[in-house]
Amino acid sequence: MELIDIRDIKTSEVSVYYRMQYTGNAIFEIGGKETETPISFIIEISPLGEKKVFVKILGSVDYPLIPLLRLLKERVMKLYNDGLLV
């Protein structure tokens, strides 16, 4: 199982300045075949600068969710730290 990419990332309007909400599509390779599923994720920054990531998989995936969510959180933090999420 591998996370190939997160595509079609769109920003959703949030009225709180320390939360950023996004939607997109995650592409996984599971058992030799590619699976695409819609996701939503939130990046929240605490007053001390700590970043928390919350991810929801909106579609169905035939694989345990915990490893998928861990991979998605790591990729979202990398995208954020690289400045690719506006």
C-alpha positions as CSV (number, residue, x, y, z in Angstrom):
1,M,0.0,0.0,0.0
2,E,1.3,3.4,-1.0
3,L,0.0,6.9,-1.2
4,I,0.8,8.1,-4.7
5,D,-0.6,11.6,-4.7
6,I,-3.3,14.1,-3.4
7,R,-4.8,15.8,-6.4
8,D,-7.5,18.5,-7.0
9,I,-6.8,20.3,-3.7
10,K,-9.4,23.0,-3.1
11,T,-9.6,25.4,-0.2
12,S,-12.9,25.7,1.7
13,E,-13.9,28.9,3.4
14,V,-13.5,28.8,7.2
15,S,-14.4,31.8,9.4
16,V,-11.6,31.0,11.9
17,Y,-8.2,32.3,11.0
18,Y,-6.2,29.5,12.6
19,R,-7.9,26.7,10.7
20,M,-7.5,25.9,7.0
21,Q,-9.9,23.4,5.4
22,Y,-9.3,21.6,2.1
23,T,-10.8,18.9,-0.1
24,G,-9.2,16.8,-2.7
25,N,-8.7,13.3,-4.1
26,A,-6.2,10.8,-2.7
27,I,-4.7,8.2,-5.0
28,F,-3.5,5.0,-3.3
29,E,-1.9,1.9,-4.8
30,I,-3.4,-1.0,-2.9
31,G,-2.7,-4.6,-4.0
32,G,-1.2,-3.5,-7.3
33,K,-4.1,-1.4,-8.4
34,E,-4.7,2.4,-8.1
35,T,-7.7,3.6,-6.0
36,E,-8.9,7.2,-6.0
37,T,-11.1,8.4,-3.1
38,P,-12.3,11.9,-2.1
39,I,-10.8,13.3,1.2
40,S,-11.1,16.4,3.3
41,F,-8.5,17.7,5.7
42,I,-8.1,20.5,8.2
43,I,-4.8,22.1,9.4
44,E,-5.2,23.8,12.7
45,I,-2.5,26.0,14.3
46,S,-2.5,26.4,18.1
47,P,-1.5,29.7,19.8
48,L,1.9,28.1,20.5
49,G,2.4,27.3,16.8
50,E,1.7,23.6,17.0
51,K,0.1,22.2,13.9
52,K,-2.6,19.5,14.0
53,V,-3.9,17.7,11.0
54,F,-7.4,16.1,10.8
55,V,-8.2,13.9,7.8
56,K,-11.4,12.3,6.7
57,I,-11.7,9.8,3.9
58,L,-15.1,10.5,2.3
59,G,-15.2,7.4,0.0
60,S,-14.9,3.7,0.6
61,V,-11.5,2.0,0.5
62,D,-10.9,-1.7,0.9
63,Y,-8.0,-1.3,3.3
64,P,-7.6,-0.6,7.0
65,L,-8.1,3.2,7.6
66,I,-5.5,3.8,10.3
67,P,-2.4,3.3,8.0
68,L,-4.1,5.3,5.2
69,L,-4.9,8.2,7.6
70,R,-1.3,8.2,8.9
71,L,0.1,8.4,5.3
72,L,-2.3,11.2,4.5
73,K,-1.5,13.2,7.6
74,E,2.3,12.9,6.8
75,R,1.7,14.0,3.2
76,V,-0.5,16.9,4.2
77,M,2.1,18.2,6.6
78,K,4.8,17.9,4.0
79,L,2.7,19.9,1.5
80,Y,2.0,22.5,4.1
81,N,5.7,22.8,5.2
82,D,6.8,23.0,1.5
83,G,4.3,25.9,1.0
84,L,2.2,24.1,-1.5
85,L,-1.1,24.7,0.4
86,V,-2.3,28.2,0.2
